[in-house]
Amino acid sequence: MEPVNDAASAVAGWLSRHSAELGWRPLSGDDVGRFDLGPDSSHSAVLQVVDDEWQLRLDTAKGRSLPVLGPVDSSLDVILDALMFALYMRATAELDRTDRTASAQLALVLHRLAEATDDARYAGRAALLLAGHAVKDSRYADARARAEDAIRLFAIARDLTAEENARAVLESLVPSMDRPGA
């Protein structure tokens, strides 16, 4: 097997081995597979190979985007990092939209990928995104728990700037926010 096919097989194989926790479904052709964003979701995240490059085809409320993740012969670690970055960026971009569904769904996929790769940095980013959704949904106790989780994860990742930003988010969630009607 040539190196390009080996690299593509390595990525597809890793995702398939972690399919249960990731919500991953292998596909055929250039579409390597898709992440499950929920049974009734109108949004999608499909990993594909186009012109010897990995792309993530995202269809969300913001429209379609095709971030390039790297050459198909990139190492598994490089592709997974680029995949998590693309998910994080799109989830962040969708957070302030009227329809935040894609942001929440992509944040959950990011969280699962970060856990599967043992990447505390992206797990912290996912936790902060989910904290943002909890705030917008007036679930302040959940927002605090997610922010505390983000602080812990950023400390594990030794990302001091992100840890301080997460602390600022936590401090902005005053206790009075838990009262009904607040």
C-alpha positions as CSV (number, residue, x, y, z in Angstrom):
1,M,0.0,0.0,0.0
2,E,1.4,3.5,-0.8
3,P,2.0,6.0,2.0
4,V,-1.0,8.2,1.1
5,N,-3.3,5.2,1.4
6,D,-1.6,4.1,4.6
7,A,-2.1,7.6,6.2
8,A,-5.8,7.7,5.1
9,S,-6.3,4.2,6.5
10,A,-4.6,5.2,9.8
11,V,-7.0,8.1,10.3
12,A,-10.1,6.2,9.2
13,G,-9.0,3.2,11.3
14,W,-8.5,5.3,14.5
15,L,-11.8,7.0,14.1
16,S,-13.6,3.6,13.5
17,R,-11.9,2.1,16.6
18,H,-13.3,5.1,18.7
19,S,-16.6,5.2,16.8
20,A,-18.8,4.4,19.8
21,E,-17.5,7.3,22.0
22,L,-17.1,9.7,19.0
23,G,-20.4,9.2,17.2
24,W,-18.4,8.4,14.1
25,R,-19.9,6.6,11.1
26,P,-17.6,5.4,8.3
27,L,-18.8,6.3,4.7
28,S,-17.6,5.2,1.3
29,G,-15.9,7.1,-1.5
30,D,-14.2,10.5,-0.8
31,D,-16.4,11.0,2.2
32,V,-14.4,9.0,4.8
33,G,-17.0,9.4,7.5
34,R,-19.3,11.7,9.4
35,F,-19.8,12.7,13.0
36,D,-23.2,12.1,14.5
37,L,-24.7,15.5,15.4
38,G,-28.0,14.1,16.6
39,P,-30.8,12.1,15.0
40,D,-32.8,15.1,14.0
41,S,-29.9,17.5,13.2
42,S,-30.0,19.5,10.1
43,H,-26.3,20.1,10.5
44,S,-23.4,17.8,9.5
45,A,-19.7,17.3,9.9
46,V,-18.2,15.0,7.2
47,L,-14.5,14.1,6.9
48,Q,-13.4,13.8,3.3
49,V,-10.4,13.5,1.1
50,V,-10.3,15.9,-1.8
51,D,-7.3,16.3,-4.1
52,D,-5.0,14.5,-1.6
53,E,-6.0,16.7,1.3
54,W,-8.2,16.1,4.3
55,Q,-11.2,18.4,4.5
56,L,-14.0,18.7,7.0
57,R,-17.2,19.6,5.3
58,L,-19.4,21.5,7.8
59,D,-23.0,22.3,7.0
60,T,-24.4,24.5,9.7
61,A,-26.7,27.5,10.2
62,K,-23.9,29.7,9.0
63,G,-23.7,27.7,5.7
64,R,-21.1,25.4,4.3
65,S,-17.4,25.6,5.1
66,L,-14.6,23.3,4.0
67,P,-11.6,23.8,6.2
68,V,-8.5,21.9,4.9
69,L,-6.9,19.8,7.7
70,G,-3.7,19.0,5.8
71,P,-2.2,16.7,3.2
72,V,-3.7,13.2,3.3
73,D,-0.2,11.8,4.1
74,S,0.0,13.8,7.4
75,S,0.4,12.0,10.6
76,L,-2.6,10.9,12.6
77,D,-1.7,13.4,15.4
78,V,-1.5,16.3,13.0
79,I,-4.9,15.5,11.4
80,L,-6.6,15.0,14.7
81,D,-5.3,18.3,16.0
82,A,-6.4,20.1,12.8
83,L,-9.8,18.4,13.1
84,M,-10.3,19.5,16.7
85,F,-9.2,23.1,15.7
86,A,-11.7,23.2,12.8
87,L,-14.5,22.0,15.1
88,Y,-13.5,24.5,17.8
89,M,-13.4,27.4,15.4
90,R,-16.8,26.6,13.8
91,A,-18.5,25.9,17.2
92,T,-17.1,29.3,18.4
93,A,-18.3,31.1,15.3
94,E,-21.8,29.6,15.7
95,L,-22.1,30.4,19.5
96,D,-23.8,33.8,19.0
97,R,-26.1,32.9,16.2
98,T,-29.9,32.7,16.9
99,D,-29.7,29.0,16.0
100,R,-26.9,27.7,18.3
101,T,-27.7,24.1,17.7
102,A,-24.6,23.4,15.5
103,S,-22.3,25.1,18.0
104,A,-23.5,22.9,20.8
105,Q,-23.4,19.8,18.7
106,L,-19.9,20.5,17.4
107,A,-18.7,21.4,21.0
108,L,-19.9,17.9,22.1
109,V,-18.0,16.2,19.2
110,L,-14.9,18.3,20.1
111,H,-15.3,17.2,23.8
112,R,-15.5,13.5,22.7
113,L,-12.5,13.8,20.4
114,A,-10.5,15.6,23.1
115,E,-11.3,12.8,25.6
116,A,-10.4,10.1,23.0
117,T,-7.1,11.7,22.2
118,D,-6.4,12.7,25.9
119,D,-6.0,16.4,24.9
120,A,-6.8,18.5,27.9
121,R,-6.4,21.7,25.9
122,Y,-9.2,21.0,23.5
123,A,-11.3,19.4,26.3
124,G,-11.0,22.7,28.1
125,R,-12.0,24.6,25.0
126,A,-15.1,22.3,24.6
127,A,-16.0,22.8,28.3
128,L,-15.9,26.6,27.9
129,L,-18.0,26.5,24.8
130,L,-20.5,24.3,26.7
131,A,-20.4,26.8,29.6
132,G,-21.3,29.6,27.1
133,H,-24.3,27.6,25.9
134,A,-25.4,27.0,29.5
135,V,-25.2,30.7,30.2
136,K,-27.3,31.5,27.1
137,D,-29.8,28.9,28.3
138,S,-29.9,30.3,31.8
139,R,-28.4,27.2,33.3
140,Y,-25.9,28.9,35.6
141,A,-25.0,26.0,37.8
142,D,-24.2,24.0,34.8
143,A,-22.2,26.9,33.4
144,R,-20.2,27.1,36.6
145,A,-19.5,23.4,36.6
146,R,-18.3,23.6,32.9
147,A,-16.1,26.6,33.6
148,E,-14.6,24.8,36.7
149,D,-13.9,21.8,34.4
150,A,-12.3,24.1,31.9
151,I,-10.0,25.6,34.6
152,R,-9.0,22.1,35.7
153,L,-8.3,20.9,32.1
154,F,-6.3,24.0,31.2
155,A,-4.2,23.5,34.3
156,I,-3.5,19.9,33.2
157,A,-2.6,21.2,29.8
158,R,-0.4,23.9,31.4
159,D,-2.2,26.6,29.3
160,L,-2.0,29.4,31.8
161,T,-3.6,32.0,29.6
162,A,-6.6,29.8,28.8
163,E,-6.8,28.9,32.5
164,E,-7.0,32.6,33.5
165,N,-9.6,33.2,30.8
166,A,-11.7,30.4,32.2
167,R,-11.3,31.8,35.7
168,A,-12.6,35.1,34.5
169,V,-15.6,33.4,33.0
170,L,-16.2,31.6,36.3
171,E,-15.9,34.8,38.3
172,S,-18.5,36.5,35.9
173,L,-21.1,33.9,36.9
174,V,-22.2,35.4,40.2
175,P,-24.2,33.3,42.6
176,S,-27.3,35.4,42.2
177,M,-27.7,34.1,38.7
178,D,-29.0,30.8,40.1
179,R,-32.1,32.4,41.5
180,P,-35.3,31.9,39.5
181,G,-35.9,34.8,37.1
182,A,-32.3,36.0,37.3
